Each structure stands twice: as structure tokens, then as C-alpha cells.
């Protein structure tokens, strides 16, 4: 999906860019007014909290992107376009592993 992250301050991800929703289906079925989203970038950096995602028809990306897991944010659903794909279980597990590392959760 494309998300309007707004005008960035400092090194925040900003503007309109692809993002990955990281919420359980059970919560999404409740039709929340905000969603947790990880922004994507097309710029490769050597950060351990970034996950490379190759473009393919399943995820809807046009080029290889990197998930900026450390920049997870809650955004209003009005900032999000409709879903265009899925990153699949392997990428999802990588994202969750990094979120556990960042937050110190088991």
C-alpha cells in the first residue's frame, strides 16, 4: 500500500511511499482507525534494522525496497491506500524478529 507519512522531521521517513501493515488480522477485522505501518525506501543502507524486499508480482513493488523497521508508526487509515500485495511469511518473520530486537520483547 502507499502511505502518506506527512512532512518528515529529522531523519523520519516522510511523504507518500510504500508501507507494510504489521497488525494481526484479528485486529484489522475490528476496522481500527489507525494502523501500524513500516515505511519502505528505495535507498539501500547498511542498517541491521532494514529488511530487503525484492520486487515481485505478489508484493506489488516496482523495484527492490528496504523496510525501515525502526521507523514503525501508527498512522490514520485515511493516510493509507488500499492494499496492493503481500510480502509473505519469510519477510513478515524478519520484520517481527527485528521488532522484537528493537523493543526487547521475547
N, C-alpha and C positions, 0 to 999 in steps of 0.2 A: 504494500500500500504506500501511497505518498502521504506524507505528514507535513503540515505547516508548523515547524518548530519556532517560528517567530524570529525576531531580530536577536542574534546572539550577543552575549556579553562575554568578554574574555575569550576563552577557548571552547565555549559551548558550541555544539552543533546547532546550526540555525537554518532558517529559510525552508523552502519546500524541498524535501528529499525523501528517498525511500526509508521505510522503517519496518521493524518486525515487532508485532504484538507479542508480548510474553506474559500471557494470562491463561489460566486454566479455562477449558471450555465451560466448566460448570459456572464460573463467574461471568463469562461472556454471555451465557444464556440468560443471565439476570438483566441484561441490557444496561450495563453501567454507563454513567455519564462521563467517566474518564477511563482511560486505558493506559497500561504500562507499555511503553514502546522503546525499543532500542534503535537509535538512528544509524543509518548506513552512510558510508562515504566511499568515493571512488579513489581516494588518496591512500596509498599503502604507507603505513608507518610501522615501525618495529615495536609496537606495544604488546605486552603479553595479554592484555585485556581485549584485543581485537581478534575477530574471527573472520577469516577469508571465506567468501561465498562466491563460487563460480556462477556465472550467468547460465541459466538453462530454462527451458520452457515451463518447468514445474514451478520455479520461484518467480517468474515474470521479470527478472532483472535483465537489463540490456547489456550490462558489462560487469566484470568482476567487481565486487564491492567488499567492504570490510565493515562488520558490525562493531560499533563503538560501545561495547557492553558497559563500560564505566560511566557512560552518559545516559543510562536508563532514566526515563522520565514518565511522569503521569501527564497525559495530555487529554484535553476535552475531545470527545468523539467527533465534534464538529470540525476539528483540525485534520481529521483523517478521511482519506478517500476510501472507496470500497476495496476490499481485499483483492489482490491480483494473483496470489500464489502462495506457496508454502515452501519453507526451507527444508522440511523433512526432519526426521528424528535425529540423524547424526549431528546436524548443525544445532538443533534445539538442545541436545545434550551438552554440546560445547558451550553454548550460551549459559545454560544453567550451572555448569561447573565453574565458569568464570564468575557468575553472580554469587555462588557460594564462597568462592575465594575472596572476592571483594568485601562481602558482608560478614565473613567469618562464620556463616551458618553451616551446620553439618550437612 
